[in-house]
Structures are given as structure tokens and as C-alpha cells.
Amino acid sequence: MQMKQVNISYAPIEDRLLLRISTTDEAELRLWITRAVAIKMMPDLLNAEKQLLVPAVQHIANPAVRGTVEQFYAEEARNQNDFSSQFTGKASSFPLGEQPVLVSRLDITVHTEDASLAFTLVNNRLMTISFNIQILTGVNRLLRNVVDGANWHVGIETIKHPLIQMPESETWH
């Protein structure tokens, strides 16, 4: 099963993201991504993207130059994605079922050539998909755009700081 297209959309009634992955053999995987999983997913995906770009820039000693070259490679990978084509949605099979399955956890492992995304589903199943740098940068861009459009107010600054900070001296009941 080889990946053909990835689509991420916001479902306002469910207040979740719908991740749809179509394959070359006309199968479609449908996953619900909650806000909590998306918040964890965003920095992990960016970190995986940077780790995959390391071999291309590791020989550059100057950190400023290395960062610039890293951004160039990431942009080049992003530009290889086709964001203008509509998601076809012509599936003949749904390995996880026609209804989206809720993702309860996401773990990312970076390898030499790609990153494996292990989705833990609420039905106690584990689904692992490998993304190369091109697909990973595309998913990063899609995810950022959809999260911004969902008005979840999730950005890097939100991820670095908890959404709610309670003083240690207060107790809430």
C-alpha cells in the first residue's frame, strides 16, 4: 500500500481534524485528530522534518548559514507537493472502516530516509505510516493551515506554554 494523497480538514461540529490518506490501490484511511493530539503533533512533525534535513546541512559549521540552508531544503521539499489538486476521495476500500477512527496518541520515529508516524487508535489498534521528507513537509504545511483556520489559537508559542496555568497556591474544586 503506497500513499497517493493526504487531506486534512476541520470538522467544526466535531471540533476535530479529519485526516484522510488515499493509497495507490484505491484504499482510504480516515482518522480523527483531536486538538490535544494536534498540539502534540505539530512540534513533533517539525522536529522530525528538521532531523530528516540534518544530513543535507550537517557539514555546515556556521549555525546561521546552516539554518538558512535548512530552510531552503525544507521549502524545496514543500514546493514539490501539489497543493492545487483536489483530494479525489475515490476509494474502493476502507481498511479502518468508512467512519473515521479517533487517534488517541501519536508517536514519531525518525529514520535515515523517512519518519514513521505510529497512530494509536481508540479501538486499541496501531497504524504506522512512513513519510519521506517531501510528504512530511506537505503534511506540516497542511496541518498548520487547517489548525490556523480552525481558530484553535495553536501556534508554536501556545505549544511551548501550557494553555492554562494555575497558580500553585490555588485549589480548584
N, C-alpha and C positions, 0 to 999 in steps of 0.2 A: 504494500500500500504506500504510494508516494503522494505527497501533498501537492495539490494543484492551486487552491485558493484559500485565503484566510479572510474572514469578515468578522468585525467586531461592531456591534450596535448596542445602543442603550434602549432598554425596555422600561419606560417610566412607570408603568403600573406596578411592575415587579421591583423597580428600583435596583435593577441588576444589569450587567452587561451580558449580551448573548454572543458567545464565541462560536463561530461556525467554521469548520475546516472541511473543505472538499478534497477528495483524492482523485487521482487519475483513473481509478477504476469505478468512478461514479458513486462512491460512498460519501456520506456526510456525517461528521461528528458534531454534536450540539452540546455546548456546555454553558451553564450559568456561572458568572463570575460576580461575587458579591463585592460591595465596596471594601470590606476588610481584606479580602483576597487581593483585590486590585491595588490597594495601598501597599501591601507587601510585595506584590508582583512588579510594580514599577521600578523601584530601585534595584531589585534583583535582576531584572531584564537589562537595565542599563549597565550594571556591573558585569553581567555575562557578555554584553556587547563589547565593553572595554577589554575584558580578558581575551576575547577572540581577536581583538585588534593588536594585542601586545606583540605577537611575533613580527608584525609589519613595522613596528616602531621601537622595539627593544634596543636596537643598535644606536639609537639617537640619545646622546648623553644629556643635552640641554633640555630640561623639563618643559620650558615654554615652547620650544620647537617641537618636541615630542607631542605635546598636547595639540598643537596646530596640525601636525601631520595626522594624528589620531582622528581629529575632527574631519579632516579631508577624506580619510579612508571610510569613516562612518557615513559621510554624506554621499560618497561614491557608491557604497553598498545600498543606501536608501534610494538613490536615483535609478538603480537597476530594477526596482519594483514598479509594477504597473498599478498605479492608484486610480487610473481613469476607467478601467473596465468594471462593469457591474459584476457582483457576485452572481454566478449562474444559478445556483440552487437547484440544479437538475440532478438530484440524487436518486439512484435506484435502490440503495440500501442505507440503513441507519444502524451501524454496529452497536451504538449505545441506546438505540430507540429513537422514535420520532420526537419525543418530548425531550427538551434539554435536561441534562443531569447537573445537579449542583456540585460545584467544586468546593471542597472543604479545606483543601490545603494544596499548595504548590511548592515543589522543591526543584531547584535548578542546579544542574551539574554541568560544568564547562569542561569540554574535552579539547583536544588539539584543533579539530576542524569544525566542531559544531557544539551546540549546547542541548542537553536533554532536559525537557520540561516534564516532570512527573506530577501529574494531576491526581490527587487523592479525591475520589468521588464519594458522595454521601452514601452510596449503596455499597461501600467498602471495596470498590474496585479501584485499581490503579491503572492509569493510562499514561504511557510515556511517549512523547513525540520529540524527535530531533529537529532542531532548526539550525541551518547554516547562518553565516553572518548576514547574508542578504535578507533572508526571511526574518531573522531576529530584529534587524533594524527596521524592517517594514512593520512588524508587529509592535515594536516600541512606538513608532510614529502613530499607528492606528490607535493604540491604547491611549496614548497621551491626548490625541484629538477627541476621542469619544469621552474620556473622563472629563476633559475640559467642557465639552458640550453637555454633559450630564449635570453640570453645576455642582459637583461634589466638593468643589474647592480643594481638590487634592493636587498639590504640587510638591516639588522637592522640599520646600520649606515646611509643609504640613507633615511630610513623611519623617523629617528629621526631628520634629517636635510633636509630642502627643496631641491629639485633637482636644482632649480635656485634661487640664492639670488642676488637681485639687490640692490645696494646702495640706500639709501633713497634720496640722493641728485640728483640722475639722473632721467630724464624723458625720456621715450622711446615712439616714435610715429610710 
